[in-house]
Amino acid sequence: ELPSSIARLRELIYLDLGGCNRLKNLPSAVSKLGCLEKLDLSGCSSITEFPKVSRNIRELYLDGTAIREIPSSIECLCELAELHLRNCKQFEILPSSICKLRNLQRLNLSGCIQFGDFPEVLEPMNCLRYLYLEQTRITKLPSPIGNLKGLACLEVGNCKFLTGITCL
């Protein structure tokens, strides 16, 4: 585990804990790191809960963790531009509040083999440019797809349950 004294690193902008597969969770003190822009927990396969981080975080790398869901409070991360959950084999639940992230540019859910239900996109997501959904259990594309106004890249390869993409 990380010591709670990490909160004293007030100027820390990048915390890389990638590959710390015995790390079980982060202390709540990490949420007090107001300058932290990038947090990498990739390969921390014992992490089961979405980390509590500062509202200023811009990039979150949670690839290969055991996170099952993202809390609806993710909408508070108003600066978040990149969210990576690639190969999170337990991941299933993406809240509809993900659509409220006005600065989100890249969302990677590739290899999340339990993820099957993309929430309805009720508001325009102008900044989302890259959406990776390969090897997921999705049965339909995010809807209405027209609300993904800035989308430049949509990857849905090897989505065995996906139907109805002829509309594209």
Legacy VTK file of the C-alpha trace (Angstrom):
# vtk DataFile Version 3.0
C-alpha trace
ASCII
DATASET POLYDATA
POINTS 168 float
0.000 0.000 0.000
0.980 3.622 -0.398
1.489 5.689 2.753
-1.051 8.428 3.405
1.894 10.827 3.639
1.813 10.883 -0.172
-0.557 13.841 0.281
2.514 15.931 1.168
3.674 15.738 -2.455
1.536 18.720 -3.373
3.310 19.460 -6.677
3.151 15.876 -8.007
1.728 15.833 -11.537
2.359 12.218 -12.619
2.105 9.085 -10.479
3.089 5.833 -12.182
2.291 2.690 -10.209
1.960 0.505 -13.299
2.638 -3.173 -12.674
2.239 -3.020 -8.887
0.078 -6.138 -8.942
0.017 -6.482 -5.144
-1.315 -2.951 -4.600
-4.884 -3.362 -3.330
-6.079 0.233 -3.104
-4.959 3.823 -2.957
-5.157 5.909 0.202
-7.782 8.654 0.148
-4.828 11.054 0.445
-4.303 10.665 -3.319
-7.490 12.683 -3.844
-5.727 15.619 -2.137
-3.036 15.767 -4.824
-4.528 18.784 -6.591
-1.754 19.055 -9.211
-1.945 15.369 -10.198
-2.802 15.219 -13.899
-1.886 11.645 -14.765
-2.314 8.449 -12.742
-1.172 5.105 -14.120
-2.401 1.976 -12.343
-2.043 -0.279 -15.398
-1.368 -3.862 -14.441
-2.354 -3.333 -10.801
-4.466 -6.478 -10.969
-5.469 -6.359 -7.287
-7.151 -2.934 -7.555
-10.913 -3.553 -7.416
-12.292 -0.050 -6.855
-12.197 3.058 -8.989
-9.574 5.343 -7.383
-10.562 8.505 -5.578
-8.634 11.244 -7.326
-8.573 15.020 -7.588
-11.051 16.765 -9.877
-8.046 18.027 -11.862
-6.960 14.606 -13.127
-6.580 14.538 -16.921
-5.448 10.976 -17.661
-6.376 7.741 -15.867
-4.798 4.447 -16.899
-6.558 1.517 -15.229
-5.700 -1.159 -17.812
-5.647 -4.689 -16.438
-7.135 -3.832 -13.042
-9.974 -5.792 -11.400
-12.340 -2.794 -11.392
-15.922 -3.906 -12.051
-17.626 -0.542 -12.381
-17.113 3.179 -12.598
-19.091 5.217 -10.067
-21.588 7.776 -11.338
-19.537 10.420 -9.504
-17.080 10.267 -12.424
-18.895 13.324 -13.768
-17.014 15.332 -11.106
-13.739 14.671 -12.923
-14.407 17.600 -15.224
-10.844 17.802 -16.604
-10.626 14.108 -17.523
-9.469 13.765 -21.135
-8.381 10.110 -21.235
-9.797 7.044 -19.502
-8.211 3.676 -20.207
-9.677 0.401 -18.923
-8.188 -1.923 -21.540
-8.264 -5.622 -20.617
-10.183 -5.150 -17.370
-11.696 -8.630 -17.435
-14.178 -7.895 -14.584
-15.378 -4.529 -15.885
-19.144 -4.374 -16.622
-20.715 -1.043 -15.679
-20.194 2.334 -17.331
-22.562 4.953 -15.842
-24.580 7.321 -18.009
-22.785 10.197 -16.240
-19.762 9.416 -18.445
-21.536 11.522 -21.069
-21.212 14.596 -18.833
-17.431 14.616 -19.167
-17.085 17.591 -21.501
-13.303 17.183 -21.970
-13.198 13.412 -22.510
-11.312 12.761 -25.742
-10.308 9.101 -25.472
-12.204 6.168 -23.890
-10.626 2.729 -24.152
-12.694 -0.302 -23.074
-11.023 -2.797 -25.414
-10.767 -6.297 -24.022
-13.349 -5.685 -21.281
-14.962 -9.026 -22.026
-17.814 -8.571 -19.492
-18.792 -5.089 -20.715
-21.964 -5.270 -22.782
-24.082 -2.177 -22.300
-22.904 1.261 -23.380
-25.146 3.874 -21.720
-27.447 5.998 -23.807
-25.689 9.135 -25.021
-28.274 11.710 -23.958
-26.056 14.755 -24.405
-23.693 15.719 -27.224
-20.137 14.570 -26.577
-18.227 16.996 -28.772
-14.716 16.188 -27.540
-14.809 12.382 -27.614
-12.594 11.530 -30.586
-11.481 7.949 -29.881
-13.757 5.188 -28.633
-12.282 1.706 -28.373
-14.740 -1.130 -27.790
-12.940 -4.122 -29.376
-13.486 -7.514 -27.778
-16.379 -6.385 -25.588
-19.852 -7.933 -25.266
-21.684 -4.913 -26.678
-24.742 -5.816 -28.709
-25.358 -2.356 -30.189
-23.465 0.831 -30.849
-23.749 3.773 -28.457
-27.061 5.478 -29.137
-27.873 7.929 -30.472
-24.574 7.697 -32.310
-25.177 11.221 -33.664
-24.484 12.646 -30.199
-20.862 11.528 -30.542
-20.251 14.598 -32.661
-16.453 14.711 -32.479
-15.870 10.984 -32.998
-12.959 10.337 -35.363
-12.190 6.707 -34.481
-14.601 3.961 -33.409
-13.067 0.521 -33.000
-15.452 -2.430 -32.578
-13.407 -5.306 -33.982
-14.092 -8.789 -32.620
-17.344 -7.747 -30.936
-19.091 -11.080 -31.483
-22.467 -9.939 -30.143
-22.670 -6.645 -32.036
-25.558 -6.396 -34.490
-27.068 -3.683 -36.633
-23.971 -1.822 -37.748
-25.153 -1.718 -41.343
-26.525 1.761 -40.592
-22.953 3.025 -40.752
LINES 1 169
168 0 1 2 3 4 5 6 7 8 9 10 11 12 13 14 15 16 17 18 19 20 21 22 23 24 25 26 27 28 29 30 31 32 33 34 35 36 37 38 39 40 41 42 43 44 45 46 47 48 49 50 51 52 53 54 55 56 57 58 59 60 61 62 63 64 65 66 67 68 69 70 71 72 73 74 75 76 77 78 79 80 81 82 83 84 85 86 87 88 89 90 91 92 93 94 95 96 97 98 99 100 101 102 103 104 105 106 107 108 109 110 111 112 113 114 115 116 117 118 119 120 121 122 123 124 125 126 127 128 129 130 131 132 133 134 135 136 137 138 139 140 141 142 143 144 145 146 147 148 149 150 151 152 153 154 155 156 157 158 159 160 161 162 163 164 165 166 167
